[in-house]
Amino acid sequence: MKTKKNINHRFAGAMEILDTAKQAFEETAGCNMQIQKAAPANAPAGQNQHDAIIQINAREGPIKTYYVEIKATITKATLGYVAERILRFKKPAMLVTRHVTPQMAERLRERNIAFIDTAGNAYIHDPPIFIYIIGNKKKDAPQKNIIGRAFRPTGLKVVFALLCQPELVKEPYRVIVKNTNVAQGTVGWVLHDLRQQDFLVDRGKHGRKLINGEKLLNIWVETYNRELRPKLRIGRYTTKKTGWWKNIDWQNTNVCLGAEPAAAVLTKYLKPETITIYAPEKINPFLLTYQLKKDPNGDVELFKKFWEFDYPLKIEGIAPPLLVYADLMATGNDRNIETARMIYDKFIHRFIEKL
């Protein structure tokens, strides 16, 4: 039997944020807001799935309708992901979250992303409604662990492997361990957690199967950029060599490109400004070969490589498309987000839609 416990906890948490933000917005902005519809707790959160529909009455002019994306937190690392999600609604949209700092409010305003938060901060530029309220401090709220162990740093490595090669989930634990470099116990509790959160089903003799793939991918991208990516960062470097990354000896270095240079190869759409490299922990030979020196302002960024498996559409020297997609989202750069969407449509969607 499928368990809905964690799904309902997430749903309740999201609705608590929306209700609190509604009250704060009505107090600070002097507008009336109605929650017209909330997505069901078990709704498949695909690329175009909104969390709720709200209507705002500013007393003068027509009532405005917005499709809502609810996020517990919004950071620089997750801004790109949220912006891309909202763009896919293709309807008037609004971000609802616990707290937006003045700096984040400005980033959202620059992208014309409407938002409200539980502290009463808000931005709406939708004539005749013009609202920009910032500086209200975050209200204390109990932090609930509703994400689950599958989306902690080690668990994210397992989920990544399963999303990149969905058939792996059918294999014995020892095979999954070999593909993820985590302990067998870790595999056990990750699969248990995915089952609890309605991302995995057991089909008897037909084996295990991932389900709700788009929702799983969305959560992975967001939590990867917040929980795992910072822990993988080795540092920034610089080199006097030009175009060096185009001539890396892939077979003898065991490194690969991520983010902008990987996207440049996959789409031919952008010219990379930052060269992102995933490398094994022993990187000194690589640094010496390409004359890379530590530089906090360098245009080369190194991360620890955390996978050793093959995957569909593998291209030598390029990280898995899902990781490239997540990397681009982490930048918050509009052109990178546009490129990430191209990568999703070309390399990822065909596999995820089958889950």
C-alpha positions as CSV (number, residue, x, y, z in Angstrom):
1,M,0.0,0.0,0.0
2,K,1.3,3.5,-0.8
3,T,1.9,5.7,2.1
4,K,0.7,9.4,1.9
5,K,2.1,10.5,5.3
6,N,5.1,12.5,4.0
7,I,3.1,13.8,1.0
8,N,0.5,15.1,3.4
9,H,3.1,16.7,5.7
10,R,4.6,18.5,2.7
11,F,1.2,19.7,1.5
12,A,0.3,20.9,5.0
13,G,3.6,22.7,5.3
14,A,3.0,24.5,2.0
15,M,-0.5,25.5,2.9
16,E,0.7,26.8,6.2
17,I,3.2,29.1,4.4
18,L,0.4,30.2,2.0
19,D,-2.1,31.0,4.7
20,T,0.5,32.9,6.8
21,A,1.7,34.9,3.8
22,K,-1.9,35.7,2.8
23,Q,-2.6,37.2,6.3
24,A,0.7,39.2,6.3
25,F,0.1,40.5,2.8
26,E,-3.4,41.7,3.6
27,E,-2.0,43.5,6.7
28,T,1.0,45.2,4.9
29,A,-0.5,45.9,1.5
30,G,-4.1,46.6,2.4
31,C,-5.4,44.3,-0.3
32,N,-7.8,41.4,-0.1
33,M,-6.5,37.9,-1.2
34,Q,-8.6,34.8,-1.7
35,I,-7.2,31.3,-2.1
36,Q,-9.3,29.9,-4.9
37,K,-7.8,26.5,-5.3
38,A,-5.0,24.4,-3.9
39,A,-3.5,21.5,-5.8
40,P,-4.3,18.1,-4.2
41,A,-1.7,16.7,-1.9
42,N,-1.0,13.8,-4.2
43,A,-1.1,15.9,-7.5
44,P,1.8,15.1,-9.8
45,A,4.1,18.1,-9.6
46,G,5.3,18.2,-13.2
47,Q,7.1,21.0,-15.0
48,N,3.9,23.0,-15.3
49,Q,2.1,22.1,-12.1
50,H,1.2,25.0,-9.8
51,D,0.6,24.7,-6.0
52,A,-2.5,26.9,-5.7
53,I,-4.5,29.6,-7.4
54,I,-5.1,33.0,-5.7
55,Q,-7.0,36.1,-6.5
56,I,-6.1,39.6,-5.3
57,N,-8.5,42.5,-5.1
58,A,-6.8,45.9,-4.8
59,R,-10.1,47.6,-4.4
60,E,-9.5,49.6,-7.6
61,G,-9.5,47.8,-11.0
62,P,-10.1,44.2,-11.9
63,I,-9.5,41.2,-9.6
64,K,-6.1,39.6,-10.5
65,T,-5.6,35.9,-10.7
66,Y,-2.2,34.2,-10.0
67,Y,-0.8,30.7,-10.2
68,V,1.3,30.0,-7.1
69,E,4.6,28.3,-6.6
70,I,5.2,27.7,-2.9
71,K,8.8,27.3,-1.6
72,A,9.8,27.1,2.0
73,T,13.0,29.0,1.2
74,I,14.5,30.9,-1.7
75,T,18.2,31.3,-2.1
76,K,20.7,32.4,-4.8
77,A,21.3,28.7,-5.5
78,T,17.6,27.9,-6.0
79,L,16.5,31.2,-7.7
80,G,17.2,29.9,-11.2
81,Y,15.2,26.7,-10.6
82,V,12.2,28.7,-9.2
83,A,12.4,31.2,-12.1
84,E,12.3,28.4,-14.6
85,R,9.4,26.7,-12.9
86,I,7.4,29.9,-12.9
87,L,8.2,30.6,-16.6
88,R,6.7,27.2,-17.5
89,F,3.3,28.2,-16.0
90,K,2.8,30.5,-19.0
91,K,0.2,32.3,-16.8
92,P,0.4,35.1,-14.3
93,A,2.4,33.6,-11.5
94,M,3.5,34.3,-7.9
95,L,6.2,32.9,-5.6
96,V,5.1,32.4,-2.0
97,T,7.8,31.7,0.6
98,R,8.7,32.1,4.2
99,H,11.0,35.1,3.8
100,V,12.5,37.2,1.1
101,T,15.6,39.3,2.0
102,P,16.0,42.8,0.5
103,Q,18.8,41.5,-1.8
104,M,16.6,38.5,-3.0
105,A,13.7,40.9,-3.4
106,E,15.7,43.0,-5.8
107,R,16.7,39.9,-7.8
108,L,13.1,38.8,-8.1
109,R,12.0,42.3,-9.0
110,E,14.7,42.4,-11.8
111,R,13.1,39.3,-13.2
112,N,9.6,40.6,-12.6
113,I,8.7,37.6,-10.5
114,A,5.8,38.6,-8.2
115,F,6.2,37.3,-4.6
116,I,4.7,37.5,-1.1
117,D,6.2,36.1,2.1
118,T,5.1,35.3,5.7
119,A,6.8,38.5,7.0
120,G,4.6,40.8,4.8
121,N,7.2,41.6,2.1
122,A,5.8,41.6,-1.4
123,Y,6.4,42.6,-5.0
124,I,3.7,42.8,-7.7
125,H,4.0,44.9,-10.9
126,D,0.7,44.1,-12.6
127,P,-1.3,47.3,-13.5
128,P,-3.2,48.7,-11.8
129,I,-1.5,46.8,-8.9
130,F,2.0,48.2,-8.0
131,I,3.4,46.9,-4.7
132,Y,6.9,46.7,-3.5
133,I,7.4,46.1,0.3
134,I,10.8,45.0,1.6
135,G,12.7,45.0,4.9
136,N,10.2,43.2,7.1
137,K,12.2,40.7,9.2
138,K,11.7,37.0,9.2
139,K,9.3,35.6,11.7
140,D,10.4,32.6,13.7
141,A,8.9,29.4,12.6
142,P,9.5,25.8,13.6
143,Q,11.7,24.0,11.1
144,K,10.1,20.7,10.1
145,N,12.1,17.9,8.4
146,I,9.6,17.1,5.6
147,I,12.1,16.5,2.9
148,G,13.3,13.1,4.1
149,R,16.6,11.3,4.2
150,A,16.6,10.6,0.5
151,F,17.3,14.3,-0.1
152,R,20.2,14.7,2.3
153,P,23.6,14.9,0.8
154,T,24.4,11.1,0.7
155,G,20.9,10.2,-0.3
156,L,21.0,12.7,-3.2
157,K,23.8,10.8,-4.7
158,V,21.7,7.7,-4.8
159,V,18.6,9.5,-6.2
160,F,20.9,11.1,-8.9
161,A,22.0,7.6,-10.0
162,L,18.5,6.4,-10.2
163,L,17.2,9.4,-12.2
164,C,20.1,9.1,-14.7
165,Q,19.6,5.3,-15.2
166,P,16.0,4.4,-14.1
167,E,16.5,0.7,-14.7
168,L,19.1,0.6,-11.9
169,V,16.3,0.7,-9.3
170,K,15.4,-2.9,-10.2
171,E,18.9,-4.2,-9.4
172,P,20.1,-5.7,-6.1
173,Y,21.4,-3.4,-3.5
174,R,25.0,-4.4,-4.2
175,V,24.7,-3.2,-7.8
176,I,23.2,0.1,-6.7
177,V,26.1,0.4,-4.1
178,K,28.6,-0.1,-6.9
179,N,27.1,2.6,-9.0
180,T,26.8,5.2,-6.1
181,N,29.8,4.6,-3.8
182,V,27.6,4.7,-0.7
183,A,27.0,2.1,2.0
184,Q,24.5,-0.6,1.5
185,G,22.5,0.6,4.5
186,T,22.3,4.0,2.8
187,V,20.7,2.4,-0.3
188,G,18.2,0.7,1.9
189,W,16.9,3.8,3.7
190,V,16.9,5.9,0.5
191,L,14.7,3.4,-1.2
192,H,12.5,3.2,1.9
193,D,12.2,6.9,2.0
194,L,11.4,7.1,-1.8
195,R,8.7,4.5,-1.1
196,Q,7.3,6.5,1.7
197,Q,7.2,9.7,-0.4
198,D,5.4,8.0,-3.3
199,F,8.4,8.0,-5.7
200,L,8.9,4.2,-5.7
201,V,6.6,1.2,-6.0
202,D,7.4,-2.5,-5.6
203,R,5.8,-4.6,-8.4
204,G,6.5,-8.1,-7.1
205,K,8.2,-10.2,-9.7
206,H,8.5,-7.2,-12.0
207,G,10.8,-5.4,-9.5
208,R,10.9,-1.9,-8.2
209,K,9.9,1.1,-10.3
210,L,10.3,4.9,-9.9
211,I,7.1,6.9,-10.3
212,N,6.2,10.6,-10.3
213,G,9.5,11.2,-12.1
214,E,9.1,14.9,-12.8
215,K,8.2,15.7,-9.2
216,L,11.2,13.6,-8.1
217,L,13.5,15.4,-10.5
218,N,12.2,18.9,-9.4
219,I,12.9,18.1,-5.7
220,W,16.3,16.6,-6.5
221,V,17.4,19.7,-8.5
222,E,16.4,22.1,-5.8
223,T,17.9,20.1,-2.9
224,Y,21.0,19.2,-4.8
225,N,21.9,22.9,-5.2
226,R,21.1,23.6,-1.6
227,E,22.4,20.5,0.2
228,L,25.0,18.7,-1.9
229,R,26.6,21.0,-4.4
230,P,28.2,23.3,-1.8
231,K,29.9,20.2,-0.2
232,L,31.4,19.1,-3.5
233,R,33.1,22.4,-4.2
234,I,36.9,22.2,-4.3
235,G,37.6,25.8,-5.2
236,R,38.3,28.3,-7.9
237,Y,41.3,28.4,-10.1
238,T,42.8,30.3,-13.0
239,T,45.2,29.5,-15.9
240,K,47.0,31.4,-18.6
241,K,46.2,28.8,-21.1
242,T,43.4,29.7,-23.5
243,G,40.7,27.3,-24.7
244,W,42.5,24.6,-22.6
245,W,39.3,22.9,-21.6
246,K,38.4,22.0,-25.2
247,N,41.5,19.8,-25.4
248,I,41.4,17.9,-22.1
249,D,42.6,14.3,-22.2
250,W,39.4,12.8,-20.9
251,Q,40.4,9.2,-20.7
252,N,43.6,9.8,-18.7
253,T,42.2,12.5,-16.3
254,N,38.8,11.1,-15.4
255,V,37.3,14.6,-15.3
256,C,34.3,16.0,-17.1
257,L,32.7,19.3,-17.8
258,G,29.6,20.7,-16.0
259,A,27.4,23.8,-16.2
260,E,28.3,26.3,-18.9
261,P,31.1,24.5,-20.9
262,A,29.0,21.3,-20.9
263,A,26.0,23.2,-22.1
264,A,28.1,24.9,-24.8
265,V,29.0,21.4,-26.1
266,L,25.4,20.0,-25.8
267,T,23.5,23.0,-27.3
268,K,26.0,25.2,-29.1
269,Y,24.0,28.0,-27.6
270,L,26.3,29.9,-25.2
271,K,29.9,30.9,-24.7
272,P,31.0,29.8,-21.2
273,E,32.3,32.5,-18.8
274,T,33.0,30.0,-15.9
275,I,34.6,26.7,-16.6
276,T,33.0,24.1,-14.3
277,I,35.0,20.8,-13.9
278,Y,34.0,17.7,-12.0
279,A,37.2,15.9,-10.9
280,P,38.4,13.0,-8.7
281,E,39.7,13.9,-5.3
282,K,43.4,13.5,-6.4
283,I,43.6,16.5,-8.6
284,N,47.2,17.6,-8.4
285,P,48.3,15.9,-11.7
286,F,45.4,17.6,-13.4
287,L,46.2,21.0,-11.9
288,L,49.9,20.7,-13.0
289,T,49.0,19.6,-16.6
290,Y,46.8,22.5,-17.2
291,Q,48.7,25.0,-15.1
292,L,45.7,25.8,-12.8
293,K,46.5,27.9,-9.8
294,K,44.2,28.8,-6.8
295,D,42.4,32.0,-7.3
296,P,39.2,33.0,-5.5
297,N,38.2,35.1,-8.5
298,G,39.3,32.6,-11.1
299,D,37.1,31.5,-14.0
300,V,37.6,27.8,-13.4
301,E,35.5,26.1,-10.7
302,L,36.3,22.6,-9.5
303,F,33.9,20.1,-7.9
304,K,34.3,16.6,-6.6
305,K,33.0,14.0,-9.0
306,F,30.5,11.8,-7.2
307,W,29.4,9.2,-9.8
308,E,31.1,6.4,-11.7
309,F,28.3,5.0,-13.8
310,D,27.3,5.1,-17.5
311,Y,24.1,6.7,-18.5
312,P,21.9,7.2,-21.7
313,L,23.2,9.5,-24.3
314,K,26.7,9.6,-22.6
315,I,29.1,12.0,-24.3
316,E,32.8,11.8,-23.5
317,G,34.0,14.5,-21.1
318,I,30.4,15.7,-20.3
319,A,28.7,15.3,-17.0
320,P,25.2,13.7,-17.1
321,P,22.7,16.1,-18.6
322,L,20.6,16.2,-15.4
323,L,23.7,17.5,-13.5
324,V,24.4,20.1,-16.2
325,Y,20.7,21.2,-16.0
326,A,21.0,21.5,-12.2
327,D,24.3,23.4,-12.4
328,L,22.9,26.0,-14.8
329,M,19.9,26.5,-12.6
330,A,22.2,27.2,-9.7
331,T,23.7,30.2,-11.5
332,G,20.5,32.2,-11.6
333,N,21.6,33.6,-14.9
334,D,18.8,34.2,-17.4
335,R,20.6,32.8,-20.4
336,N,21.8,29.8,-18.5
337,I,18.3,29.1,-17.3
338,E,17.1,29.3,-21.0
339,T,19.9,26.9,-21.9
340,A,18.9,24.6,-19.1
341,R,15.4,24.4,-20.5
342,M,16.8,23.4,-23.9
343,I,18.9,20.6,-22.2
344,Y,15.8,19.4,-20.3
345,D,13.7,19.3,-23.4
346,K,16.4,17.6,-25.5
347,F,18.1,15.2,-23.1
348,I,16.0,14.7,-20.0
349,H,12.3,14.9,-20.7
350,R,12.1,11.7,-22.8
351,F,13.3,9.6,-19.9
352,I,11.5,11.3,-17.1
353,E,8.1,11.3,-18.8
354,K,8.2,7.4,-18.7
355,L,8.4,7.4,-14.9
